[in-house]
Amino acid sequence: MRSGSPQKSACTRTIRSAILGVQAIAYMVDNTGMNESEVISEVERYMGQPGQACAYKIGQIKILALRERAKAALGSKFNLKDFHAVVLENGGVPLTVLETLVDQWIAKSQT
């Protein structure tokens, strides 16, 4: 069983989070070349929505894999501009839907 009041625990978590935020800001300013106001915005966004960076990375990996699949299937017929259009024209869709759209585009482009 935990000792201490729920308020004390929440306060401790808030302080710990603030310290981690300050450390993250210092690290990013020192290592990314971004200015401090950009870094603060990024850190606050990631602290408020911790799954966002992971979701972005998963999306990036999937889109790159789909691009490689299209390149392999289409060879010299592959057109990066057309691939980008397929990825972007439907807005934000689940990755399984995007995969289906890209596969349909590949099939259509092969004929």
C-alpha positions as CSV (number, residue, x, y, z in Angstrom):
1,M,0.0,0.0,0.0
2,R,1.3,3.5,-0.8
3,S,1.9,5.9,1.9
4,G,1.0,9.6,1.7
5,S,-2.0,11.4,0.4
6,P,-3.2,11.3,-3.2
7,Q,-2.6,15.1,-3.4
8,K,1.1,14.6,-2.4
9,S,1.5,11.8,-5.0
10,A,0.0,14.0,-7.7
11,C,2.2,16.9,-6.7
12,T,5.3,14.7,-6.8
13,R,4.3,13.4,-10.3
14,T,3.8,17.0,-11.4
15,I,7.2,18.1,-10.1
16,R,8.9,15.1,-11.6
17,S,7.2,15.8,-14.9
18,A,8.4,19.4,-14.8
19,I,12.0,18.4,-14.1
20,L,11.9,15.9,-17.0
21,G,10.5,18.6,-19.2
22,V,13.3,21.0,-18.4
23,Q,15.8,18.3,-19.0
24,A,14.2,17.4,-22.4
25,I,14.2,21.1,-23.4
26,A,17.9,21.5,-22.5
27,Y,18.8,18.3,-24.4
28,M,16.9,19.2,-27.5
29,V,18.3,22.8,-27.6
30,D,21.8,21.4,-27.2
31,N,21.4,18.6,-29.8
32,T,18.9,19.5,-32.5
33,G,19.7,23.0,-33.8
34,M,16.1,24.0,-33.0
35,N,15.5,27.3,-31.2
36,E,14.2,27.2,-27.7
37,S,10.7,28.3,-28.5
38,E,10.3,25.5,-31.0
39,V,11.7,23.0,-28.6
40,I,9.4,24.1,-25.8
41,S,6.4,23.6,-28.1
42,E,7.6,20.2,-29.1
43,V,8.3,19.0,-25.5
44,E,5.0,20.3,-24.2
45,R,3.2,18.5,-27.1
46,Y,5.0,15.2,-26.5
47,M,4.4,15.5,-22.7
48,G,0.7,16.2,-23.2
49,Q,0.3,13.4,-25.8
50,P,3.0,10.9,-25.1
51,G,2.0,8.4,-27.8
52,Q,2.2,11.0,-30.6
53,A,5.9,10.5,-31.4
54,C,5.5,6.8,-31.5
55,A,2.5,7.1,-33.8
56,Y,4.4,9.4,-36.1
57,K,7.3,7.0,-36.3
58,I,5.1,4.0,-36.9
59,G,3.4,5.9,-39.7
60,Q,6.7,7.0,-41.2
61,I,8.0,3.4,-41.2
62,K,4.8,2.1,-42.9
63,I,4.8,4.8,-45.6
64,L,8.5,4.1,-46.4
65,A,7.7,0.4,-46.6
66,L,4.8,1.0,-48.9
67,R,7.0,3.2,-51.1
68,E,9.6,0.5,-51.4
69,R,6.8,-2.0,-52.2
70,A,5.6,0.3,-54.9
71,K,9.1,0.8,-56.3
72,A,9.7,-2.9,-56.4
73,A,6.4,-3.6,-58.1
74,L,6.5,-0.8,-60.6
75,G,10.2,-0.5,-61.4
76,S,10.7,2.2,-64.0
77,K,6.9,3.1,-63.9
78,F,7.2,4.2,-60.3
79,N,6.6,8.0,-59.9
80,L,7.2,9.5,-56.5
81,K,4.8,12.4,-57.2
82,D,2.0,10.0,-58.0
83,F,2.9,7.9,-54.9
84,H,2.7,11.0,-52.7
85,A,-0.7,11.9,-54.2
86,V,-2.0,8.4,-53.3
87,V,-0.7,8.8,-49.7
88,L,-2.0,12.4,-49.2
89,E,-5.3,12.6,-51.2
90,N,-7.4,10.7,-48.7
91,G,-6.2,12.6,-45.7
92,G,-5.6,10.9,-42.4
93,V,-6.6,7.2,-42.7
94,P,-5.7,4.1,-40.8
95,L,-2.5,2.5,-42.0
96,T,-4.4,-0.6,-43.1
97,V,-6.6,1.6,-45.3
98,L,-3.6,3.4,-46.7
99,E,-2.0,0.0,-47.5
100,T,-5.1,-1.0,-49.5
101,L,-5.1,2.3,-51.3
102,V,-1.4,2.0,-52.3
103,D,-1.9,-1.7,-53.4
104,Q,-4.8,-0.6,-55.5
105,W,-2.7,2.2,-57.1
106,I,0.1,-0.3,-57.7
107,A,-2.3,-2.7,-59.5
108,K,-3.8,0.1,-61.6
109,S,-0.3,1.5,-62.5
110,Q,0.9,-1.9,-63.6
111,T,-1.7,-2.1,-66.4
